Amino acid sequence: MSNENDQNQNDKNFEHLSPEQADKARKAVAKLEIVKAVKQISNPNSPWNLTQEIMQEIVATHTIANPDAKLPAIVKLIEELKTEINIRYQGEEELKKLLLESVPSQNAVRAWFAKEGWKDAVWSKLRVSGLFTESKRAEMIEALRHRGLQKDTTAAKIWLTLSGDYQEKMDINSDKTVETFREINKILLSKKNASE
């Protein structure tokens, strides 16, 4: 009964509009109601609604799969969003329908990507998904060590800085590259002599 009363009230509000304009206005009101409903089922502590959080997970997945590649086109990402909603909420038809109806236009999705905090939210999804696990950090540190041993001064500098054995000097009067190389060699030789 309430929906019927709301519909009658909306029809009265749109009487002054042409049939096409009234139809657009009804659709806009319906879309706003969907957005409000999705916000109610979203995490109250998050600035993002559930639909946006699913899109952030999709973007994070693409980033992990191929960090050097550009993201797919917005149209493709929207298709993936709808597919993910269908898979995740299979068996929860009302929720699935609500989320599918909440998927906005391409321009609105582009606006999500431009919102302040979007990139940080995607990075938080990356951290949760295991991109920065302890084993991966250990692999990276070992790769730095290996490259440093092969006379890659930048890798050696980073590795020695992480270990606490090297600190950048602030007052360098001579050529910085030569001085850095000497400092790294000195540390490497002292560690090598100590281990023998």
PyMOL commands that set and color helices and strands:
alter all, ss='L'
color gray80, all
select helices_A, chain A and resi 2-13+19-41+50-65+74-88+93-102+106-114+118-128+134-149+153-163+176-195
alter helices_A, ss='H'
color red, helices_A
deselect
rebuild
show_as cartoon
